[in-house]
Amino acid sequence: MLLFITLIALLVSAWIFTSWLYKPGNFPIRKVELINKLENQESRELQQVAAKALNGGFFSLNVKAFRAEILSKLPWLKTVSVRKVWPNKLLVSITEHKPVVRWLSTDKDKKSQLKKESRNVELLSSKGLVFEPDLTKEQQKKFNKMALLTGPKSSSEKVLQMCYQINNSLKQMQTSIRQCGMNERRTWLLVLDNGIDLKLGKDNIMQQTERFIRVFSGQLNNYIGSVDYADLRYSNGFSVKWKSDNAVQSKVGEN
């Protein structure tokens, strides 16, 4: 009986001690230290969000919930790793999304309708993930120089892969894409860095683009500056609208 009572006393004492340890007010976190450098996310915003997410002490803090709160409030962040360091510190390691292009969703929803009124800009990561961070004025200037990709949000990875292939092919013409992607009807459109619009269909996008590149990187390369737009939606060729007939005739006369 004595042994049984002793065991019960130990269990109760352990429970009381554990409950005391896990009280939010005991052993409070005094410091949150970021162990890597941030490129785009402002550290001030991170500190504010982290301070609000700290809702427990060293033992009672739910690290998983803390990490999820930071990720949900700061779109720049891709991953967050958190480690407790005795007696009162958190070490936080962050990986940011790497934006490669700007993105414009063509989905017909309220969010896209209100986009012009928003100061936020959609960006596309190297993994094809769309995210929408708050940008400083300096960041807006920086990212406005990026190419613009368009399409349904669910097709962002597909659009990125296709436009990447097209951009590689355009190196033969010593140009690159300014805008690339699908409109709301899922028809592909392309604007080159030199201002030329290319109208593509819904299928055989690379074949259509490469046909245009072959012609204007070869025998007609001297006329590329006179092209206004080209319609590539033909099975065996394409049509071209020239900026000025006189300009084309002048070039022909020079050759």
VENCORWO-V930042 format. One record per helix or strand of 3 or more residues. SS is the DSSP state (hx for helix, st for strand). FROM is the first residue (numbers start at 1). TO is the last residue. If there is no record, write none. Layout:
ss=(SS,SS)
from=(FROM,FROM)
to=(TO,TO)
This chain:
ss=(hx,st,hx,hx,st,st,st,hx,hx,st,hx,st,hx,st,st,st,hx,hx,st,st,hx)
from=(2,31,43,63,77,89,99,110,115,122,137,148,153,177,188,197,205,221,227,239,245)
to=(21,34,53,73,85,96,105,113,117,125,143,151,173,182,192,199,216,226,231,242,254)
